[in-house]
Amino acid sequence: MLIYFGLLFVAGAMAIYSWYCPNEPKYYASPHAYVGGVQDSINKYSVSRIENEVANSDEEFAQRFWQMRDAARGIPLDSEKQAGRNGLLHVYYELKDYSYPLARRTTLALYAIGFGIMLVPSADVFFRVVRLMFKTVLASV
C-alpha cells in the first residue's frame, strides 16, 4: 500500500513537471547544451522573439540582456555578434529554467514525499534479505 501512495506522489510530480516545465530546460540539461543545440538553427525572427521576451522579463534577466546589448553595439565582427547571440541564448535558457518557482517547489516536494514513502518498504525488504543472508552464512559455518 505504501508503494501505491508513493507512486501517486511521484505521478503528481511528473504531471506538474510536464505541464509547467518549459521545453528548453526539459530537453536540454544546461545552458551550454541548449546553446549548442539551437545556435546553428535559430533564425532572425526567433532571436527577436527571444530578445523581446528577455527584455520584458523580470528585472534580473532584463538587466543582463540590456548590459549585453549595450556592450555589443558597434561591434562589426560576425564572431562577436555570434558570441552576443550565444549570451542571449544563455540568459533566455536561465529565464525559462527559473520560471514557475511554485511549480518547481511543488514538484520537488512531491518527488521527495513519494520516494520517501517508497523508501520504507524498500528498506524493509533490504534488511530482511540481509538478515536472511547472515542467518544462512552463520548456519553454514
C-alpha positions as CSV (number, residue, x, y, z in Angstrom):
1,M,0.0,0.0,0.0
2,L,2.9,2.4,0.7
3,I,4.3,1.8,-2.8
4,Y,0.9,2.8,-4.2
5,F,0.8,6.0,-2.3
6,G,4.4,6.7,-3.1
7,L,3.8,6.2,-6.8
8,L,0.8,8.6,-6.6
9,F,3.1,11.4,-5.3
10,V,5.7,10.6,-8.0
11,A,3.0,10.7,-10.7
12,G,1.7,14.0,-9.4
13,A,5.2,15.4,-9.5
14,M,5.7,14.1,-13.1
15,A,2.4,15.7,-14.2
16,I,3.3,19.1,-12.7
17,Y,6.7,18.9,-14.3
18,S,5.3,18.0,-17.8
19,W,2.6,20.8,-17.6
20,Y,4.8,23.6,-16.2
21,C,8.4,23.0,-17.2
22,P,9.2,24.9,-20.4
23,N,10.7,22.9,-23.3
24,E,14.1,24.5,-23.1
25,P,15.1,23.1,-19.7
26,K,13.1,20.0,-20.3
27,Y,15.1,18.9,-23.3
28,Y,18.5,20.4,-22.5
29,A,20.3,19.8,-19.3
30,S,22.3,23.0,-19.2
31,P,22.5,26.4,-20.9
32,H,25.6,25.2,-22.8
33,A,23.7,22.2,-24.2
34,Y,20.8,24.5,-25.2
35,V,23.1,27.0,-27.0
36,G,25.0,24.1,-28.7
37,G,21.7,22.6,-29.8
38,V,20.0,25.6,-31.2
39,Q,22.7,28.1,-32.3
40,D,23.0,26.8,-35.8
41,S,19.3,26.5,-36.5
42,I,18.0,29.7,-34.9
43,N,16.8,32.4,-37.3
44,K,16.5,36.2,-37.0
45,Y,12.8,36.0,-36.1
46,S,13.5,33.6,-33.3
47,V,16.2,35.9,-32.0
48,S,14.0,38.9,-32.0
49,R,11.2,37.0,-30.2
50,I,13.7,35.8,-27.6
51,E,15.1,39.4,-27.2
52,N,11.6,40.7,-26.6
53,E,10.8,38.0,-24.1
54,V,14.0,38.5,-22.1
55,A,13.8,42.3,-22.3
56,N,10.3,42.3,-20.9
57,S,11.0,39.7,-18.2
58,D,11.7,40.3,-14.5
59,E,14.4,42.7,-13.5
60,E,17.5,40.4,-13.2
61,F,17.2,38.9,-16.7
62,A,16.2,42.1,-18.4
63,Q,19.2,43.9,-16.8
64,R,21.6,41.2,-18.0
65,F,20.1,41.5,-21.5
66,W,20.4,45.3,-21.7
67,Q,24.0,45.1,-20.4
68,M,24.9,42.6,-23.2
69,R,23.0,44.7,-25.8
70,D,24.9,47.8,-24.8
71,A,28.2,46.1,-24.8
72,A,27.6,44.7,-28.3
73,R,26.7,48.0,-30.0
74,G,29.1,48.9,-32.8
75,I,30.8,45.6,-33.0
76,P,31.2,44.8,-36.7
77,L,32.8,41.3,-36.3
78,D,30.5,38.4,-37.0
79,S,32.2,36.2,-34.4
80,E,31.5,38.9,-31.7
81,K,27.8,39.1,-32.8
82,Q,27.6,35.3,-32.6
83,A,29.1,35.5,-29.0
84,G,26.4,38.1,-28.2
85,R,23.7,35.8,-29.6
86,N,25.1,32.9,-27.5
87,G,25.0,35.1,-24.4
88,L,21.4,36.0,-25.2
89,L,20.5,32.3,-25.5
90,H,22.2,31.6,-22.2
91,V,20.1,34.3,-20.5
92,Y,16.9,33.0,-22.2
93,Y,17.6,29.4,-21.0
94,E,18.1,30.6,-17.5
95,L,14.9,32.7,-17.7
96,K,13.0,29.6,-18.7
97,D,14.8,27.4,-16.2
98,Y,13.8,29.7,-13.3
99,S,10.2,30.3,-14.4
100,Y,7.3,28.9,-12.4
101,P,9.0,28.7,-9.0
102,L,5.9,27.4,-7.2
103,A,5.6,24.5,-9.6
104,R,9.3,23.8,-9.2
105,R,9.0,23.6,-5.4
106,T,5.8,21.6,-5.6
107,T,7.4,19.1,-7.9
108,L,10.4,18.8,-5.6
109,A,8.2,18.3,-2.6
110,L,6.0,15.6,-4.3
111,Y,9.1,13.7,-5.5
112,A,10.7,13.8,-2.1
113,I,7.5,12.6,-0.4
114,G,6.8,9.9,-3.0
115,F,10.4,8.5,-2.9
116,G,10.5,8.9,0.9
117,I,7.3,6.8,1.2
118,M,8.7,4.2,-1.2
119,L,11.9,4.0,0.8
120,V,10.1,2.4,3.8
121,P,9.1,-0.9,2.1
122,S,12.3,-0.9,0.1
123,A,14.4,-0.7,3.3
124,D,12.2,-3.3,4.9
125,V,12.9,-5.8,2.0
126,F,16.6,-4.9,2.1
127,F,17.0,-5.6,5.8
128,R,15.0,-8.8,5.5
129,V,17.4,-10.0,2.8
130,V,20.5,-9.0,4.7
131,R,19.1,-10.8,7.8
132,L,18.4,-14.0,5.8
133,M,21.8,-13.8,4.2
134,F,23.6,-13.6,7.6
135,K,21.5,-16.4,9.0
136,T,22.4,-18.6,6.0
137,V,26.1,-17.7,6.3
138,L,26.2,-18.3,10.1
139,A,24.3,-21.6,9.7
140,S,26.8,-22.9,7.2
141,V,29.8,-22.0,9.4
